[in-house]
Amino acid sequence: MTRRRMSAAEAVPLLGQLQRYSWRGVRGDIVAGFAVSVTLVPQALGYGQVAGLNPAAGLYTALGAMVVFALVTSTRLVAVGPSSTMAIMTFAAVTGRSGGDAGRAVALAACLALMTGVLLLLPGRLRGLTTFMSGPVVLGYLAGTAVQVMASQVGTLLGVPTHSDRPMVKLWEVLTNLDQVQAVTAVVGLSSLVALVVLKKVFHAVPALRAVPATPVVCVVAIIVSAAAGLAARGVAMTGGISGGLPVPAWPQVSAGDVWALLPTAAGMAMIASIEGVAVLHRTAAAEGQVSLVRESVAVGAAGAGSGFLGGFAPMASTQRTLSAQGAGAHSQLFQLAGAGFVVIALLTTGPVIELLPKTVLAAVVIVSASNLIDVTGFGQLWAGWRTEAWLAVATMVAVLALGVLNGLLVAVILALLQLLRRVAWPHDAELAVTGDGAPHEAAPGESADTDVLIYRVDAPLFFANAGRIHDRVLTLAAARSPYPRYVVLDAGAVFHVDATGAEILAQLTVDLRARDCELVLARPRASVLATLRANPYQDGATRKLRAFPTVREAYAVLRTH
């Protein structure tokens, strides 16, 4: 059999996107690339700072990720780049192991990016990595990560030196050493923080200014003030280290021990990148159409490898930048190549200018950006309608704050699995009632029920974790009737599987009911479930001859005639 050769458009989807391309599309992509990069450049510098690296590492991350992702992805609008979440996880994994050696920190961060990319290239696929993370757990995890990121920047914002590599400890160091606040640094940082929040609201409220991003405006003003007032001479720490020039691709020089030590963090970062990737794809589903999650997993992994080779840290998809590109008129992944071009221009031409940007301003940018991860509305909606899941989100957030981002992620996965186990081990069940010609419904408290026929429904498969509870529940409901019912109808419409333990206990239930002159009857059983019970050997085949009816109402009507 001859294998079909992959076309150029299939290998590089961007080529297919550029077919029938118009000047309007080119203009839209260039404008979108500029709009994204204008906000991305200061954010990337801040994220490089959060990662404990030279701020330029954030720009290297953006450059490598944007170019590689644009060439590999099958999407048109999804944007990737540095993020506060990946930066804080990089900081936690790299800082202690680097021993204060800046060069070694860069190598470890690059290695971590490559490892994260390789894990995403494995057959796990985006959705497969996210099945163990429920919505409330993700909500709490992102909120906890946001607080961690903001806590890590408070010292830089106020000019208070910190020594710990744990964000919450850094925050405690600041709060217990407020006498060391550098007044000028604090004024500049807090002013920038307020300006970012206020300008964002003002620009959004004025239609003519809605497209103007607040972040570059604040950064430009801060650079002008820094140069005019000589803030560096007044003790305000500057960004520094952005001397221009492009990164040189290189393989990170690390040991096998480093790789082994970084593996858990890389696995956690791959999962977080998957979660955000799926979230972005869901937000752009209408515009993107059908997208292969396998292909996008490869694209995000390749973007991580591209960042690592350029000396950056692991990137991930960004909902905010994706929506910004879509709103600015992007038509294809050419917008990311254009954005990468603007990042290159920033690296080559703005080094001396960026060096005048106070670090406290970058801290303010990171804090405001991280605050977008806290979905207050989402917490409110959970609290109003799903109180238990709201507490699950809060517990996840507390775990992240108490144990750190990586350990908090592990706790989040465990909580999600416990939530799943709780749902299947304690499934929803109900006693049903039939009145008149209406459909069977859940019996309300105090509602009179037919004493001869007990109708019971369970909304779960019958297996080892819940079969015993269901057995006891049926016997309890039957014992509460006076006299004891002659029939128990099991509404099995939602029972899609019965394992060996479930079959054994259902057979025991059949025998226990027969001992009280009560017959177990099935309603709406699925063919596979009925076949299992017909072949069930337990209790001398007690379930093999159970009567089965296509509907609950028919079962009720037939049994009532007897």
C-alpha positions in Angstrom: 0.0 0.0 0.0 1.4 3.4 -1.0 1.4 6.1 1.6 0.1 9.4 0.5 2.7 12.1 0.6 1.8 15.1 2.9 1.2 18.3 0.9 3.1 21.5 1.8 -0.2 23.0 3.1 -0.6 20.1 5.4 2.9 20.2 6.7 2.8 24.0 7.1 -0.9 25.0 7.6 0.1 28.7 7.3 0.7 28.1 3.5 -2.9 27.0 3.2 -4.2 30.0 5.2 -2.3 32.4 2.8 -4.1 31.0 -0.3 -6.5 33.5 -1.8 -5.0 36.0 0.6 -5.8 39.7 0.0 -4.1 42.9 0.9 -6.8 43.5 3.4 -5.8 40.3 5.1 -2.1 41.2 5.2 -3.0 44.6 6.6 -5.2 43.1 9.3 -2.5 40.6 10.3 0.2 43.3 10.5 -2.1 45.5 12.6 -3.0 42.6 14.9 0.7 41.6 15.2 1.6 45.2 16.2 -1.4 45.4 18.7 -0.3 42.1 20.3 3.4 42.9 20.5 2.9 46.4 21.9 1.4 44.9 25.0 3.5 41.7 24.9 6.9 43.4 25.0 6.5 45.0 28.5 4.6 41.9 29.8 7.4 39.6 28.5 10.0 41.7 30.2 8.0 41.4 33.4 7.6 37.6 33.1 11.3 37.2 32.5 11.8 39.0 35.8 9.2 36.8 37.5 11.1 33.7 36.2 14.2 34.9 38.0 16.0 35.4 34.7 17.2 38.4 32.7 14.0 40.3 31.6 15.1 39.7 28.0 14.4 36.0 28.5 10.7 36.9 28.2 11.3 38.4 24.8 13.3 35.3 23.7 10.4 33.2 24.8 8.0 35.2 22.8 10.2 35.2 19.7 10.8 31.4 19.7 7.2 30.5 20.5 5.5 32.8 18.1 7.6 31.8 15.1 7.5 28.1 15.6 3.8 27.9 16.6 2.8 30.0 13.6 4.4 27.5 11.3 3.1 24.4 12.9 -0.4 25.2 14.2 -3.6 24.6 12.2 -5.4 27.5 14.0 -5.6 30.9 12.5 -6.0 33.1 15.6 -4.5 31.3 18.7 -1.6 33.2 20.1 1.2 31.8 22.3 4.0 33.4 24.3 5.3 33.9 27.8 2.9 33.8 30.7 3.0 34.6 34.4 2.0 31.0 35.3 4.9 29.4 33.4 7.2 32.1 34.7 6.5 31.4 38.4 6.8 27.7 37.9 10.1 28.2 36.1 11.3 30.4 39.0 10.3 27.8 41.6 12.1 25.0 39.7 15.2 26.9 38.7 16.2 29.3 41.4 17.2 26.8 44.1 19.1 24.6 41.7 21.0 27.3 39.9 22.8 28.4 43.1 22.7 32.1 42.1 24.5 31.4 38.8 22.7 33.4 36.2 24.1 31.4 33.3 23.1 28.1 34.9 19.6 29.5 35.6 19.2 30.3 31.9 20.3 26.8 30.9 17.9 25.1 33.4 15.0 27.3 32.3 15.7 26.4 28.7 16.0 22.7 29.5 12.7 23.0 31.3 11.1 24.5 28.3 12.4 21.8 26.0 11.2 19.1 28.4 7.8 20.6 28.6 7.7 20.7 24.8 8.7 17.1 24.5 6.0 16.0 27.0 3.4 17.8 24.9 4.7 16.0 21.8 3.9 12.6 23.3 0.7 10.9 22.4 -1.1 12.2 25.6 -2.8 15.0 23.6 -4.2 18.2 24.9 -7.6 16.9 26.0 -6.2 13.7 27.5 -4.0 15.7 29.9 -6.9 17.8 31.1 -9.5 15.2 31.8 -8.6 15.1 35.5 -9.1 18.9 36.0 -12.7 19.9 36.6 -13.8 23.5 36.0 -13.9 24.5 39.7 -10.5 23.0 40.3 -9.0 24.9 37.4 -10.7 28.1 38.7 -9.1 27.7 42.1 -5.8 26.7 40.7 -5.5 29.7 38.4 -6.6 32.0 41.3 -4.0 30.6 43.6 -1.3 30.9 40.9 -2.3 34.5 40.3 -1.9 35.3 44.0 1.5 33.5 44.0 2.6 35.6 41.0 1.4 38.9 42.6 3.0 38.0 45.9 6.3 37.4 44.2 6.3 41.0 42.9 5.3 43.0 45.9 8.9 43.3 47.1 10.1 44.6 43.7 7.1 46.9 43.6 8.0 48.6 46.9 11.7 48.2 46.7 12.0 45.8 49.7 14.7 43.2 49.3 13.6 39.6 49.7 15.6 36.4 49.9 13.2 33.5 49.7 12.4 31.6 46.5 8.8 31.0 47.7 6.4 33.8 46.7 4.2 33.7 49.9 7.4 33.8 52.0 8.6 36.7 49.9 5.4 38.5 50.7 5.8 37.8 54.4 9.3 39.2 54.3 7.9 42.4 52.8 5.1 42.7 55.3 7.5 42.2 58.2 10.1 44.7 56.8 8.0 47.6 55.8 10.5 49.9 57.4 12.8 49.0 54.5 10.4 50.3 51.8 12.3 52.4 49.3 10.1 55.5 49.1 10.8 56.6 45.5 10.5 53.0 44.2 7.2 52.5 46.0 5.8 55.8 44.7 6.7 54.9 41.1 5.5 51.3 41.4 2.2 52.1 43.1 1.5 55.0 40.8 2.1 52.7 37.8 -0.2 50.1 39.4 -3.0 52.7 39.8 -2.4 54.1 36.4 -2.7 50.7 34.7 -6.0 50.0 36.4 -7.5 53.4 35.9 -6.4 53.8 32.3 -7.7 50.4 31.4 -11.1 51.4 32.6 -11.0 54.8 31.0 -9.8 53.5 27.6 -12.5 50.9 27.7 -15.2 53.4 28.5 -14.2 55.7 25.6 -15.0 54.1 22.2 -12.3 56.1 20.4 -9.7 54.8 22.9 -10.9 51.3 23.3 -8.2 49.9 21.1 -5.4 51.7 23.0 -3.6 49.3 25.4 -2.8 50.8 28.8 0.4 48.9 29.5 2.7 50.5 26.8 1.3 53.9 27.7 2.3 53.5 31.3 5.7 52.1 30.4 6.5 54.9 28.0 5.5 57.5 30.6 7.6 55.7 33.2 10.7 55.7 30.9 10.3 59.4 30.2 9.9 60.2 33.9 12.9 57.9 34.7 15.1 59.7 32.3 14.0 63.2 33.3 14.1 62.7 37.1 17.2 60.5 37.1 15.4 57.7 39.0 18.4 55.4 38.8 20.4 57.9 40.8 17.7 58.0 43.4 18.0 54.3 44.1 15.3 52.9 41.8 16.3 49.6 40.3 16.2 49.6 36.5 15.5 46.8 34.1 19.0 46.9 32.6 20.6 44.1 30.7 18.7 44.7 27.5 21.6 45.6 25.3 20.1 44.7 22.0 20.9 41.8 19.6 19.1 38.6 18.9 19.4 35.4 20.8 21.6 32.6 19.5 20.1 29.1 19.3 21.9 26.8 21.7 21.4 23.5 23.4 21.2 24.0 27.2 24.2 22.6 29.0 22.7 20.6 31.9 23.3 17.2 33.5 21.2 14.1 33.6 20.6 14.9 37.3 19.1 18.3 36.3 16.8 16.6 33.8 15.5 14.1 36.4 15.0 16.9 39.0 13.1 19.1 36.5 10.8 16.3 35.2 8.0 16.7 37.7 7.8 20.5 37.1 7.9 19.9 33.3 5.0 17.4 33.6 3.0 20.0 35.6 3.8 22.8 33.1 2.7 20.5 30.3 -0.6 20.0 32.0 -1.1 23.7 32.6 -0.2 24.4 29.0 -2.8 21.8 27.9 -5.5 23.3 30.1 -5.0 26.8 28.7 -4.7 25.5 25.2 -8.1 23.7 25.4 -9.6 26.9 27.0 -8.3 29.1 24.2 -9.6 26.7 21.5 -13.1 26.7 23.2 -13.1 30.5 23.2 -12.3 30.6 19.5 -14.3 27.6 18.4 -16.7 29.7 16.3 -13.9 31.4 14.4 -11.6 28.4 14.1 -14.0 25.6 13.2 -12.9 22.0 13.6 -9.3 21.9 15.0 -7.2 18.8 15.8 -6.2 18.7 19.5 -3.4 16.3 18.5 -2.0 18.8 16.1 -2.3 21.6 18.6 -0.5 19.6 21.2 2.3 19.2 18.8 2.3 22.9 18.0 2.5 24.0 21.6 5.2 21.4 22.3 7.2 22.7 19.3 6.7 26.3 20.5 8.2 25.2 23.9 11.2 23.7 22.1 11.7 26.9 20.0 11.7 29.0 23.2 14.1 26.7 24.9 16.6 26.8 22.0 16.6 30.6 22.2 17.3 30.7 25.9 13.7 31.4 27.0 11.3 29.5 29.2 8.2 27.5 28.5 5.4 29.3 26.7 1.7 28.6 26.5 -1.4 29.7 24.6 -2.9 33.0 25.8 -6.7 33.7 25.8 -6.2 37.4 26.3 -3.7 37.8 23.4 -5.8 35.6 21.2 -8.9 37.7 21.7 -6.8 40.8 21.3 -5.6 39.6 17.9 -9.1 38.6 16.8 -10.4 42.0 17.8 -7.6 43.7 15.9 -8.5 42.0 12.7 -6.1 39.0 12.4 -6.9 36.7 9.5 -4.1 34.1 9.8 -1.0 33.1 11.8 0.9 35.7 9.8 -0.1 38.0 12.7 2.2 36.1 15.0 5.1 36.3 12.5 4.4 40.0 12.3 4.4 40.2 16.1 7.7 38.3 16.2 9.1 40.8 13.8 8.1 43.7 16.1 9.8 41.8 19.0 12.9 41.6 16.9 12.8 45.3 16.3 12.4 45.9 20.0 15.5 43.7 20.7 17.6 45.5 18.1 16.6 49.1 18.7 15.0 49.7 22.1 17.7 48.2 24.4 19.0 51.6 25.7 15.4 52.8 26.1 14.2 49.7 28.0 17.1 50.0 30.3 15.6 53.2 31.7 12.4 51.3 32.6 12.1 50.8 36.4 11.7 47.2 37.6 8.9 48.4 39.9 6.9 49.3 36.8 7.4 45.8 35.4 6.2 44.4 38.7 3.0 46.5 38.4 2.5 45.2 34.9 2.9 41.6 36.1 0.5 42.1 39.1 -2.2 43.6 36.9 -1.8 40.9 34.3 -1.9 38.1 36.9 -5.1 39.6 38.4 -6.8 38.6 35.2 -6.5 35.0 36.2 -8.8 35.5 39.2 -12.3 35.0 37.9 -14.4 36.6 40.7 -17.6 36.2 38.6 -16.9 32.5 38.2 -16.4 32.1 42.0 -19.7 33.9 42.6 -21.6 31.8 40.1 -20.3 28.6 41.7 -21.2 29.9 45.2 -24.7 30.7 44.1 -25.5 27.4 42.4 -22.9 24.8 43.3 -21.8 25.4 46.9 -19.8 22.2 47.2 -17.8 22.9 44.1 -17.2 26.4 45.2 -15.5 25.0 48.3 -13.5 22.7 46.1 -12.3 25.7 44.1 -11.4 27.5 47.4 -9.6 24.4 48.7 -7.6 24.2 45.5 -6.6 27.9 45.7 -5.5 27.4 49.4 -3.5 24.3 48.4 -1.6 26.3 45.7 -0.9 29.2 48.2 0.2 26.8 51.0 2.2 24.3 49.0 3.4 26.1 45.9 2.3 26.0 42.3 3.6 22.5 41.4 2.5 20.8 44.6 -0.8 22.7 44.4 -1.3 21.3 40.9 -0.9 17.8 42.3 -3.4 18.5 45.1 -5.7 19.9 42.4 -5.6 16.7 40.4 -6.2 14.6 43.6 -9.2 16.8 44.5 -10.6 16.4 41.0 -10.2 12.6 41.2 -11.8 12.6 44.7 -14.7 14.7 43.3 -15.1 12.2 40.5 -15.0 9.3 43.0 -17.6 11.0 45.2 -20.0 11.4 42.3 -19.9 7.8 41.3 -19.7 6.3 44.8 -22.5 8.4 46.1 -24.6 8.8 42.9 -27.9 10.7 42.7 -30.8 8.4 43.3 -34.5 8.9 43.9 -37.8 7.2 44.7 -40.2 7.7 41.9 -44.0 8.2 41.9 -46.6 7.8 39.1 -49.7 9.9 39.3 -52.5 9.8 36.8 -51.3 9.8 33.2 -48.2 11.9 34.0 -44.6 10.7 33.5 -42.9 9.1 36.5 -41.3 11.8 38.7 -39.2 12.0 41.8 -41.5 11.7 44.8 -41.7 14.8 46.9 -41.3 14.5 50.7 -44.6 13.4 52.1 -46.1 12.5 48.7 -48.3 9.4 48.9 -46.9 6.5 47.0 -48.3 3.1 45.9 -47.7 0.7 48.7 -47.5 -2.3 46.4 -44.9 -1.0 44.0 -41.7 0.8 44.9 -39.9 2.5 42.0 -36.3 3.4 42.5 -33.9 5.1 40.1 -30.1 5.4 40.3 -28.1 7.7 37.9 -24.8 5.8 37.7 -23.2 2.5 36.7 -23.4 -0.3 39.3 -19.9 -1.1 40.4 -17.8 -1.9 43.5 -17.8 1.6 44.8 -21.5 2.2 45.0 -23.3 -1.2 44.7 -23.4 -1.8 48.4 -24.9 1.6 49.1 -27.6 1.0 46.4 -28.4 -2.4 47.9 -28.9 -0.8 51.4 -30.8 2.1 50.0 -33.4 -0.1 48.3 -33.9 -2.2 51.4 -34.3 0.9 53.5 -36.9 2.4 51.2 -38.8 -0.9 51.1 -38.7 -1.3 54.9 -40.2 2.1 55.3 -43.3 1.0 53.5 -46.2 -0.5 55.4 -47.0 -3.1 54.3 -43.9 -4.2 52.6 -44.1 -3.7 48.8 -44.8 -6.6 46.5 -42.6 -5.2 43.7 -39.4 -3.1 43.5 -39.0 -1.5 40.0 -35.3 -0.6 39.3 -35.3 2.2 36.7 -32.0 1.3 35.1 -32.1 3.8 32.2 -28.9 5.5 33.5 -27.1 2.3 34.4 -24.7 1.8 31.5 -22.4 -0.7 33.1 -22.5 -3.4 35.7 -19.2 -4.9 37.0 -18.7 -8.2 38.8 -19.2 -6.7 42.2 -22.4 -4.9 41.0 -23.7 -8.1 39.5 -23.1 -10.0 42.7 -24.7 -7.4 44.9 -27.7 -7.0 42.6 -28.2 -10.8 42.8 -28.0 -10.5 46.6 -30.6 -7.8 46.5 -32.9 -10.0 44.4 -32.6 -12.8 47.0 -33.1 -10.5 49.9 -36.3 -9.1 48.4 -37.6 -12.5 47.6 -37.2 -13.5 51.2 -39.8 -10.8 51.9 -42.1 -12.0 49.1 -41.0 -9.0 47.0 -40.0 -9.2 43.3 -37.2 -7.1 41.8 -38.2 -5.9 38.3 -36.1 -3.9 35.7 -37.3 -1.0 33.7 -35.5 0.6 30.7 -32.4 -1.7 31.0 -29.8 -1.3 28.4 -29.1 -4.3 26.2 -25.5 -4.7 27.5 -26.6 -4.5 31.1 -29.5 -6.9 30.6 -27.2 -9.4 28.8 -24.8 -9.2 31.8 -27.6 -9.9 34.3 -29.0 -12.7 32.1 -25.6 -14.4 32.3 -25.0 -13.5 36.0 -23.9 -16.7 37.9 -24.1 -15.2 41.4 -26.7 -16.5 43.9 -27.5 -19.4 41.6 -28.3 -17.0 38.7 -30.9 -15.0 40.7 -31.0 -12.2 38.2 -31.3 -14.4 35.1 -35.1 -14.4 35.0 -35.8 -10.9 36.2 -38.7 -9.4 34.3 -37.7 -6.4 32.2 -40.0 -3.6 30.8 -39.2 -1.0 28.2 -40.6 1.9 30.3 -41.2 2.6 34.0 -44.9 3.4 33.3 -45.5 0.1 31.5 -43.8 -1.8 34.4 -46.0 0.1 36.9 -49.2 -0.5 34.9 -48.6 -4.2 34.5 -47.6 -4.8 38.1 -50.6 -2.8 39.4 -53.0 -5.1 37.6 -51.6 -8.0 39.7 
